[in-house]
Amino acid sequence: MDRINQKKIIYPFIHYYLNEYTQANDLILDIGCGTSQYRHCTETNYFGIDLKTGAMPDGFEYDVDVIASAEAIPFVTNRFDLVFSVASFYQIRNHQKALSEIYRIIKPHGQILLFDYNQRTQQHLNKRYNLTNTRNAYPCWSQWELLARVQSAGFEGCTLLPKCSHKITPITKRIRLFYQEYRGSWAIVTGYKL
């Protein structure tokens, strides 16, 4: 598999949830889009924002529609049906400001979907990049702490989602969420704006 195709691999569970929470022609925003690998996962109108354009350190190209920070999103209020972020939220310095901006630009009854790393994964990244006990260390939160942050930003019906790409029973969901946190994996949170 060549490098370009390798970078465009889509996580099946993200593809699944994007399609679960959107309808054709919805307007969606990908925060920290990087190569925009989720641009063609749905039949929606996709916009991707990131802080950079051009070549990435690994030689791949950013595919950004708008250069912007999640802390100052340059779109009008009540614009998007869904705003999502994949493995980017932990890199944002002012999480509450970013959540406030996301809340502002989502339409009433629109969704937020955060796919972020959980505490164990973030701790591993801090060790890997020698960031432990430094100012640049990534925040380390559990999936429940991320859920609480989204709730405190005003979103309703907030819930944790398991890393799966099909419908599952409530008991299986609980087991998967526990295992997901214990093992070190993803923290996936959704909620909606009233």
C-alpha positions as CSV (number, residue, x, y, z in Angstrom):
1,M,0.0,0.0,0.0
2,D,1.5,3.4,-0.9
3,R,1.9,6.2,1.6
4,I,-1.0,8.3,0.2
5,N,-3.6,5.5,0.4
6,Q,-2.2,4.5,3.8
7,K,-2.8,7.9,5.2
8,K,-6.4,7.9,3.9
9,I,-7.5,4.9,5.9
10,I,-10.7,5.6,7.7
11,Y,-11.4,4.2,11.2
12,P,-14.6,2.2,10.7
13,F,-16.2,3.3,14.0
14,I,-15.7,7.0,13.0
15,H,-17.2,6.3,9.6
16,Y,-20.1,4.6,11.3
17,Y,-20.9,7.4,13.8
18,L,-20.6,10.1,11.2
19,N,-23.3,8.3,9.1
20,E,-25.4,7.6,12.2
21,Y,-25.5,11.3,13.2
22,T,-25.9,13.0,9.8
23,Q,-28.3,13.1,6.9
24,A,-27.7,13.9,3.2
25,N,-26.8,17.5,2.6
26,D,-26.1,18.3,6.3
27,L,-23.3,20.8,6.9
28,I,-20.5,19.3,9.0
29,L,-17.2,20.7,10.3
30,D,-14.1,18.7,11.0
31,I,-11.9,20.4,13.6
32,G,-8.2,19.6,13.2
33,C,-8.9,17.9,9.9
34,G,-5.3,17.3,8.8
35,T,-5.5,15.3,5.6
36,S,-9.4,15.4,5.6
37,Q,-9.6,11.7,5.4
38,Y,-13.3,11.9,6.5
39,R,-14.3,14.3,3.7
40,H,-16.0,11.7,1.6
41,C,-17.4,9.4,4.4
42,T,-20.9,10.8,4.2
43,E,-23.2,12.6,1.7
44,T,-22.9,15.8,3.7
45,N,-21.3,19.2,2.9
46,Y,-17.9,18.9,4.6
47,F,-15.6,21.7,5.8
48,G,-12.3,21.1,7.5
49,I,-10.4,23.5,9.6
50,D,-6.8,23.2,10.9
51,L,-4.1,25.5,12.0
52,K,-1.7,24.6,9.2
53,T,-1.6,23.9,5.5
54,G,1.1,22.6,3.2
55,A,3.3,19.6,3.9
56,M,3.0,17.7,7.2
57,P,6.2,16.5,9.0
58,D,5.7,13.0,7.6
59,G,5.5,14.3,4.0
60,F,1.7,14.1,3.6
61,E,-0.3,17.2,2.7
62,Y,-2.8,19.0,4.8
63,D,-6.2,19.3,3.1
64,V,-7.7,22.3,4.8
65,D,-10.7,24.4,3.7
66,V,-10.2,27.2,6.4
67,I,-7.1,27.9,8.5
68,A,-8.5,28.5,11.9
69,S,-8.2,27.6,15.6
70,A,-11.0,25.8,17.4
71,E,-10.8,28.6,19.9
72,A,-11.9,31.2,17.3
73,I,-13.9,29.5,14.6
74,P,-14.6,31.9,11.7
75,F,-18.2,30.8,11.0
76,V,-21.5,32.4,11.9
77,T,-23.7,31.3,14.8
78,N,-26.0,28.3,14.2
79,R,-24.3,27.2,11.0
80,F,-23.4,23.5,11.2
81,D,-25.6,20.4,11.7
82,L,-22.6,18.5,13.2
83,V,-19.2,19.4,14.4
84,F,-16.6,16.7,15.0
85,S,-13.0,16.2,15.9
86,V,-10.8,13.2,15.6
87,A,-7.6,12.9,17.8
88,S,-7.3,16.7,17.9
89,F,-9.2,18.0,20.9
90,Y,-6.4,17.0,23.4
91,Q,-4.0,19.3,21.5
92,I,-6.2,22.4,22.0
93,R,-4.9,24.6,24.8
94,N,-8.2,26.2,25.9
95,H,-10.8,23.4,25.8
96,Q,-13.6,25.3,27.3
97,K,-13.2,28.2,24.8
98,A,-13.2,25.6,22.0
99,L,-16.3,23.9,23.3
100,S,-18.0,27.3,23.6
101,E,-17.1,28.1,20.0
102,I,-18.4,24.7,18.8
103,Y,-21.6,25.3,20.7
104,R,-22.0,28.7,19.1
105,I,-21.7,27.4,15.5
106,I,-23.9,24.3,15.9
107,K,-27.5,24.8,14.8
108,P,-30.2,24.1,17.4
109,H,-30.6,20.3,17.6
110,G,-27.2,19.8,15.9
111,Q,-24.6,17.4,17.3
112,I,-21.1,17.4,18.6
113,L,-19.0,14.3,18.2
114,L,-15.6,14.2,19.9
115,F,-13.3,11.3,19.1
116,D,-10.3,11.8,21.4
117,Y,-7.7,9.8,23.1
118,N,-8.4,8.8,26.7
119,Q,-6.2,9.1,29.8
120,R,-4.0,6.0,29.2
121,T,-3.3,6.9,25.6
122,Q,-2.5,10.5,26.4
123,Q,-0.1,9.4,29.2
124,H,1.6,7.1,26.7
125,L,2.0,10.1,24.2
126,N,3.4,12.3,27.0
127,K,6.0,9.6,27.7
128,R,6.8,8.9,24.1
129,Y,7.5,12.5,23.3
130,N,9.2,13.2,26.7
131,L,6.5,15.7,27.7
132,T,5.7,14.3,31.1
133,N,5.8,17.1,33.8
134,T,6.4,19.8,31.2
135,R,4.3,22.8,30.2
136,N,3.6,21.1,26.8
137,A,2.3,17.8,28.3
138,Y,-1.0,16.7,26.8
139,P,-4.0,16.8,29.2
140,C,-4.9,13.4,30.5
141,W,-8.6,12.9,31.0
142,S,-10.9,9.8,31.2
143,Q,-13.8,9.4,28.9
144,W,-16.0,10.5,31.9
145,E,-14.0,13.7,32.4
146,L,-14.4,14.5,28.7
147,L,-18.1,13.9,28.9
148,A,-18.3,16.3,31.9
149,R,-16.5,19.0,29.9
150,V,-19.0,18.7,27.0
151,Q,-21.9,18.8,29.4
152,S,-20.5,21.9,31.1
153,A,-20.4,23.7,27.7
154,G,-24.2,23.4,27.6
155,F,-24.7,20.4,25.4
156,E,-27.7,18.2,26.2
157,G,-28.2,14.4,26.0
158,C,-24.5,13.8,26.3
159,T,-23.4,10.2,26.2
160,L,-20.3,8.1,25.8
161,L,-20.0,5.9,22.7
162,P,-18.1,2.7,22.4
163,K,-15.5,2.1,19.7
164,C,-17.7,0.0,17.4
165,S,-19.1,0.1,13.9
166,H,-22.5,-1.4,14.4
167,K,-25.5,-1.3,16.8
168,I,-24.9,-3.1,20.1
169,T,-27.0,-3.9,23.2
170,P,-26.8,-1.7,26.3
171,I,-25.0,-4.3,28.3
172,T,-22.4,-4.8,25.6
173,K,-22.0,-1.0,25.4
174,R,-21.2,-0.8,29.1
175,I,-18.7,-3.6,28.9
176,R,-17.0,-2.0,25.9
177,L,-16.9,1.4,27.5
178,F,-15.2,0.0,30.6
179,Y,-12.7,-2.0,28.5
180,Q,-12.1,1.0,26.3
181,E,-11.1,3.1,29.3
182,Y,-9.2,0.4,31.1
183,R,-7.2,-0.7,28.1
184,G,-6.3,2.8,26.9
185,S,-8.1,3.7,23.7
186,W,-10.6,6.3,22.6
187,A,-12.9,8.7,24.5
188,I,-15.9,9.2,22.3
189,V,-18.5,11.8,23.4
190,T,-21.7,13.1,21.7
191,G,-24.3,15.6,22.7
192,Y,-26.7,18.1,21.0
193,K,-27.5,21.7,21.3
194,L,-31.1,22.7,22.3
